[in-house]
């Protein structure tokens, strides 16, 4: 179906998906975006998938705007040549596959968390394939021994064959900056053949059109909401616009999203569920049975091999709805998979809880010499802060000083919104720790944040002779190794690093303070590994959104908490807007901020195309 605009194409796509789900039709609804911005990876993924479906066969409906007809894409021959077909027991050189993935635009990472990423571990390749999921390929030499499709809960299903599609419209020649190979192309219209329909198209598209539809003309069979009477059957589905069929006495109305704190969506027959005792199964409805003269309701659950379990209403609390976008493999009654998974989870939780209990029990009894907190140098450092501290910042700093003055390790959570001054509170703690003869380690979740903290700490602390360094994947291995060695020898006072430092055999000279920024983005094991190395270390957690475990520890007394509720002077409430990509809107927002002498932070999601994005912004906002 061809529409008159991209907006209309997206609305039609969503409406068709809603009708398809309602009528349970085994047909796929596909959208071919018209955006020709080379940095728009998602649109190119959708386009390649659409072309693949066109070439693969029937059972789909493709929706796109008339502008998409002129989008340049691979020729049919090149597209088929670029698809990677992997079969179990087939022969394929591993290095050739890796090189091919690079050409198709895939990025090598330690773990393929996002679509279009892959990782290599010995004879294993893990590829996060768009529209498919994470696929593990097991090589023995050049022979593909096994192919597994991994679900989001990391269960694996063995498959025989998989197709890997290109990410971009053309093969990638260079990633930074993003440059495509110069190859033969064609217009998307050349892929179209029969059964083409149009919506609100008044011009000749020079295509074999089978049917034409117009939304602006009246149809005697289609009414409005005001025409609905009690005789009508009304369905609410996620539509963009209502459809009232007068002859059929049927109305389809847009489903209004209700804001509820709990998911109260009822179970429907065919939904996947998890039973606490039996694992993943399929809900097959409710059956009423009479037992000894009394009527009882039983929920019917189907498992592998067609086996069924009848669950009494007394045990409905053991059943939970299961939602996932991955392929689901249901469990077998009497099988070991669910039992083993539960056993592993329980053992893992027990071990973590045991280790945490041991660590915090020891920390309560560990002696750490009280630190000096009223030194003249500390007062001088505080006076040089160029801004006025908020009342909550002053209280948090006093809390930290009080903790340092006690003969046991500090365990404090600093909780406050973005921009409320958590970093400055941490800097005061770092300064006090270092002038008392200790080293400080600041852990952050990302390389960018590590560099920002490094610059700020260097600016504030180096005038006092405090040596600050950082570990970064942007540095060479030799530079990082030298930094680690210097820190171990005590030549560096403050080290800023990401969680990758936890995977090194780092030994500490005299670590006194551990600061964990955005602690909610670190795993439990990662945060506790440092303290296992040195249990007497003082610890500060910085977060805007504390995870339930940390908050529970704070409320139960295992951790102390300081809350920054007071915004700095001149800071207003944050307003968040969600919108489709709109150049004009971005331009207006940037110019508004620049005109009031503000700054703009533009977040981009792929490093290899960040230069093109910067160039795009320079051209868009001339004032910046």
Buried (B, 14 or more C-beta within 10 A) or exposed (E): BBBBBBEBBBBBBBBBBBBBEBEEEEEEBBBBBBBBEBBBBBBBBBBBBBBBBBEEEEEEBBBBBBBBBEBEBBBBEBBEEBBBEBEBEEEBEBEEBBEBBBBBBBBEBEEBEEBBBBBBEEEBBBBBBBEBBBBBBBBEEEEBEBBBBBBEEEBBBEBEEBEBBBBBBBBBEEBEEBEBEEEEBBEBBEBBEEEBBBBBBEEEBEBEBEEEBEEEEEEEEBBEEEEBEEEBEEBEBBBEEBBBBBEEEBBBBBEEEEEEEEEEEEBEEEBBBBBEEBBBBBBBEBEEEEEEEEEBEBBBBBBBEEBEBEBEEEEEEBBEBBEEEBBBBBBBBEBEBBBEBEEEEEEEEEEBEEBBEEEBEEBEEEEBEEBBBEBEEBEEBEEEEEEEBBEBBBBBBEBBBEBBEEEBBBBBBBBBBEEBBBBBBBBBBBBBBBBBEBBBBBBBBEBBBBBBBBEBBBEBBEEBEBBBBBBBEEBEEEEBEEBBEBBBEEEBBBBBBBBBBBEEEBEBEEBBBBBBBBBBBBEBEBBBBBBEEBBBBBBBBBBBEBBEEBBEBBEEEBBBBBBBEBBBEEEEEEEEEEEEEEEEEBBEBBBEBBEEEEEBEBEBEBEBBBEBBEEBBEEBBEEB
